[in-house]
């Protein structure tokens, strides 16, 4: 345990779902209400894109290394925990392996690891893909035509929502937020997982 760490076990909340489903926006609402810190995936991706192409070996090493290091430091700190957003392609095994690896520092401290899965219609996600807050936080999405093509391509090539992976699990909540505000989703999550302290 790191110097100065408290004995309170931290919480790691994964928010997973397809691109532009609202993971970072919902994460921000939950963070504001709970004290958990938000680490949305593009906080690691955007700086590296300035140097290396998406998916290249150097890109993958740097992004994964930063994610792992930050998550380990939060788990060992006095912070109450972390919200981490991730596009999980359920048809690809590396996604599950990565999330299990990132969760280890929290599990080793007896912390909770929770999963919120968001689902929304493609129409809603295409509209959200052009939202001001998304574009402000994610410069790589500002080429709207390219960003829309990537979203549609990912939908076509991958299974971006779960089917039976989380059946009967109490550490998991799935919400269709097509017609729900981020505030309403955050309230449900906080209540379901008792995140308000």
N, C-alpha and C positions, 0 to 999 in steps of 0.2 A: 504494500500500500504506500502511496506517495506521501512524502512529508506534508503535514498539514491536512491530510484527508480526514473527513469525518467518518463516523461509524455507520451513518445512514446509507443504506444500499441505494444506488442510483437506478433510474429507469431509462431504458432505451426503447423509444417508440419508433418503429419503422412505419413510414407511410409509403405504400406501394400502389402502383397503378399505371396506366398508359400515359403517354405524353399529353400534357395540357389538361389533365383531369382535375387539377387543382391541388396537387400535393403540397407545394410550397405555400400557397395561400392558406390552406387549412392548417398547415404546420405553424405558420405565423400566428394564426388565431389561437391555437393551442398553447404555443409558447408564451404569448401575451398573458394568458389566463393562468398559467401553471408555474412559470419560472423555468421550465425546461428550455434548453437552448436549441435553436433551429439550425441544423446543418443541411441545407438543401444541396442536392447533388451537384448542381452547377457551380457551387462555391469551389469545388475541386476541379471541375471540368474547364471553366472559362479561362483561368490563367494559363493552363497547359496548352490550350488551343492556339495561343499566341506563338507557340514554338513548334508544336508537333500536330500532325493530322490526327483527327479522331480515329481511334481504333488501332493506331500504329503501336508497335511494341513499346517505344519510349513513352507515348501517351498513356498506355495502360499501366506501365510501371509507376509513373509519377502520380497519376490519379489514385491508384490503389494504395500506394505508399502514403500519400497525404491523408486519405480517408482513414486508413488503419491507425496512423500516428495520432490524428486528432481524436478519434474515438477512444483510443487507449488513454490519452491524457485526461479526457473528460471522465472516463470511468474511474480513474485514480484520484480525481479531484474532489473538492467540496461541493461541486455543482450538483443540483438535484438530478440531472440527467440530460438526455439528448433526444432530439427528434431528427431522424435521418430519412430523407426522401430518396426513392429509387424506382426506376422503371425496371420491373422484374419480368423478363421473358420466361414464362413458366415452361416453355418448351426447350429451354437451354439450361443444362445442369449447373453451369458456372454461377448463375445468379444465386441459387440456394447456397452453394458453397461459400460465396463471398459474404452473404448475410450471416451465415453461421460463424464464419471467421471473425467478422466485425463484432459479433455479440459476445464472444468469449470473455473479453475483459469485464463486461457487466455481469455475466454469469459467475465468473470467478469471485466477484465481490458479493454474490448473493442477490444481485439486482434483478429487477424484472425486465424481461424482453417481451414487447408487445407488438402486435401487427394490426395496422389499420389499412384495409384495402379500399380504394376508391374506384368507383365505376361510373361512367357517364356515357351518354350517346356520342357517337362520332361527330354529329352535328354540333353538339354543345362544345366538344373539345376543339373543333376547328375554329369556333368563335372565340373561345378562350385563348387560343394560340396567338391571337393578335392583341391581347389585352396589354394595357400600358404597364402594369406592374410586372408581368412576365417579361416583356421586352426590356424593361429597365434592369432587371436582375440577370438577364440571360442574353448578352450581346450576340451570341451565335444564332439566336432565333430572329434577329432583326431583318434578315432577308426572308420576307414573308412567303414568297413563292417556294423557296428552297425548304423552309421550315414546314410548310404544308405538305410538300412532297415527301419529306422524311416521315412525318406523322402518318400519312396514308400508307407509305411503304412499310413502316413498322407494323401497322395494323394488319397489313396483308401477309407479312412474313412470319409474325410471331403471335403467340397466345399471351396476351398482356393482362389478362385477369385469370384468377384461379378457377378451378372446377371443384375438385375433391381434396385438394392439398391441406385444407384447414378444417375439415369436418370434425365436429365435436370438440373443438379446442376452445378453451376459455381465455387464451391469450390473444384472441383474434376477433376482429370486428370488420364487417364489410358493409359499406354504405354506398348506395347509388345516389350520387350528388348531382345528377342532371338538373334537378329543379330545386336544390337546396342551397342556401347561402353558406359561405364558409363559417359564419358564426353559428348557424344551426348545426352544422356537422361537428364543429368543435365542442359544442355543448353536449352532444350525444356521446362523443368519445370520452370526454372528461368524466361524465356520469358513469358510463359503462366500465371504465378502467379505474375509477376513483382517483383521478389525477389531481384533484383540487386540494390534496393534503389531508 
